[in-house]
Amino acid sequence: MRVAITGGTGLVGRFMVDAARAAGYEVILPRFRLGDAVAIDADALIHCAFAHAPGKYRGGEGDDPEGFRRANVDGTLRLFDGFRGRTVFLSTRAVYGDYPAGTVLREDMPPRPDTLYGQVKAEVELHATVSLRATGVYGPGPGHKWESLFADHLAGRPIAPRVATEVHGDDLAQAALIALDRGEGAYNVSDLLLDRHDLLAELGGTPPARSDAKVSEMDCTRLRDIGWRPGGWERLRASLPAMLQSVPSR
C-alpha cells in the first residue's frame, strides 16, 4: 500500500514515517504548502502538516488568525478534495476545549473548542475518515518537547509543578496505522497522566513538588477496542537516554 504522509519531517510526522516504513508501507512525502493545489498519488493519506507560528499550537495563529484558518481549514480541505483513499487526520484534545478540569473526555462528547487551534481541528475532523485526538506527544529527537525542561532540572533551576496527559510518538504512530486499517471517526489518543515530579525523578536530583491541579483524562477505550496498546512507563523510561542526548548544555 502507498501511504502519503504530510508533515513527515516534523516532530510528530517523523514517528509516522518510521512506523509506516517499518510496517512495510511505501511512504510518499508530498512537498507542498498548505493551500497549494497538490495531487496525492497514494492509497491512503495521514495528514500531520499544520501551519502555525514556530513552537506554538494553541496561539499558533500569532497575529494572523484569518491566515491561520485559511491555511489549516481551507488548505486541508483542498488537499482532501478529490482524494479517494482513506484519510487519517492528526487532530487534538483541544477540540474538547472548555469542559471543566477533571472531566473524563470521551469521543461521544460534543466538541467545545475554546481556542482557534481547537476550532480549526474540529472543523477538519468532519471531512476525514479517521481523526486522532492526540494529547501532548513526547519522544526522542532534536527539538523534543522536554529538552528545556530537562536542561533546567539538570542545572538545578526551579521547575514549576505540572501534571498533564502524554503519549509517545511511536504509540501515536501505531494508533494511526491501526486506525488506517480498520478505524472510523474520532479516537482519543493518550497514555500517561504524568506529573513532572515523577518524570524528573527518573533523571536524579530533586524533582519539583507534585501538582495538585485537576486534569481531564482521555478515555481511550474506543482505540484500545481496535487493538491499540501503548507502551506506558516502560516506553517512557526506555526513551529517556535518547531524549537526554539532545538536551542543551547546562
N, C-alpha and C positions, 0 to 999 in steps of 0.2 A: 504493500500500500504506500502511496505517495502522500506524505503529510506536510503541508506548508505550515510554518511557524513564524508568525510575525513577532518582532521584538526579540528574536532569538539570541541576540548578543547582550541583552540586558541582564540585570541582576536576577530576575526570575526566569526569563526566557531561556537562559543557558541551561538551567536544570531540565527544562522541557526538551531541548535539543538532545542533551546527553541521554535522557531516558528513552526518547523515541528511537535514537540510533541503536541503543543497547537492546531494544525490543525488536530490532530488525526492520524498522520502517525506513523507507527512503525519505530523507528530510530535505525539504526545499525552504530556503530562506529568502523570501521576496525582498527586493530592495526598492523601497518606496517611502514616501512620507504620507502620514495620514491626511487624506483629502485628495491625493493623487489618484488618477484612474489607473487601475492595475488589474490585469487578468491573472487569476490564480489557476495554474495548471496542476491540480492535485485532486486526490480523492477526498481529503479532509483538511480542515483548517483549525489550527489552535491559535487564537488571537490574543497575544500578550502585549502588543505595541500600545503605548499610551503616551500622548503628548502632554507634557507638564513642565512646570518650572523645575530646574535642577534640584533634586533632593526632596521634592515635595509632592505628595499625592493630595491629601486634604490641603486646600490652599494652593494647589498646583496651577490654578488659573492665573496667579500673580495679579497683574493689573489689566488683564485682557480676558474677562470671563466669556465674552462672545466668541473670541477666537478659540478659547479652550473648548467650548461646547461644539463649535463648528468642526474642529479637528476630530474630537473624540466621539461625537454622535454622528454628525453628517459624514465624516470621513470613514467611520467604521461601517455605516450603512451602505456607503458607496462600495466599500470593499466586499461586503456581503452580497450586494446586488448582482444577481446573475450567477452566483456560485451555487452549484447544485449538490455539493457534498455536505457532510456533517460539519457543523461548526461548534467548537468549544471556546467559550469566551471567558477570559480571566476577569471576573467581577471582584467584589469586595464585601466584607462585612459592613462597610459603611452604608450599604443600602438600607440597613436596619435603623440607622440614624438615631432618632431621639427616644427609643424605648428606654425606660428607666434602668439605671445601673442595677445589675443583679438579675435582670430578666434572662431567662433561658431562651435563646434565639433559635427558632425553627423555620424551615423553609415555607411552611404554610401561613406564616405571619405576613401581613401586607408590608411591603417596603415603606419606610418612613424616613427617607434621607433628609438630613438637616445640613448637608454641605453640597456644594455644586459637584464635587467629586462623586459623592454618593448618588446624586441625581442623574448624572450622565451615565454612570454604570447601570443604574436601574432602567433607564430608557433603552439601552442597548440590549439588556437581557431579553427583552421582548422579542428580539429578532434572531436569537441564537438557538441552536439545537440544545446546547448544554451551557449553563453558566455556573462557574465555580466561585462561590462567595468566600474568598480566601481571607484568612486573618493575616497578621504580620508574618512575613516569610524570613526565615534565617537560614544560614548555611555558609560554607566556606567560599572564598573567592574575593578578589580585590574589591574593596568598597562595600563589604558586607555590613549589615545594619548595626553590628555591635563593635565595630572597630574602635570608635571613640570611647565608648563605654568601657571596653576592656583596657584601653590605654589609660584612662583616668583612674580606674581601680588599681592597676598595677603600679601607677605612680603615686598612689596614696591620696589622690584628690577626693574630696567629698562626693558622694553619689546620692542622689535623691531616691527615696524608696519608690518603687513602682511594681505593679503586677499587671500582666497582660496575657492574652491568648497568643499562641505562636504555632507555626507549623514549619517543618523543614522543607526546603525547596525540592528535595528528592521525593518527599511524600506528596507534595502538591503536584509534581510531575506524574507520579503514579496515579493520582486521582484523575488527572487529565486523560491519561491513556485508558484507564478503566471506563471513564465516562464516554470517551470517544467510541469505545467498542459497544457499550450497552446502556448508556445513560440517556436521560431525557429530563429537561427542565433544570431547576436550580438545585445546587448542592452546597451545603456548608462544608468548609474545609478548615479544620482546626484540630490541633493535637494536645498541646500542653497549656495549662494555666500556670504561667511561670512568673515567680517572684524574683526580682533582681537579687534578693538575699540568697536564694538557693542557687541561682546561676553563677554569681560571683564567688560564692563559697567554693565552687569547683576549681577556681583559679588560685586559691590560697589567700592569705591576708584576711583582713577584717571586712566582711561584707556590710552593706547598709542594713538598716533596720528593715523588718518586714513591713510591707504596705498593708494598711487597713482599708484600702479602697475596695468598693464593691465592683465586680466585673461581670459583664454579661457573657456567660459562656455560650458556646455554639453547640447545639445538638447535631451530631454528625451521623446519627443512626441511618439516615437515608443513604449516605455514601457507603457506610460500612455494609449495608444490606446488599450492595452490588460488588462487594469484595475488597473494599479498601481497608488496609491495615497499616496505620502509621507507626513510626519507629519509636516514639516516646522518648523517655530519658536515655535509653540505650543509644539511640541515634544521636541525640544531642551530645552526650559525653564523647562518643566516637568522633564527632566533628570538631571538638574544641581544639585539638592540636593544630589542625589545618587553619582554623579560624584565627588562632593566635599568631600564626606566621605572618599575616598581613597587618598586624597591629602596629601603628606608628611607634617610633621610639619614644621612650618615656621622657 
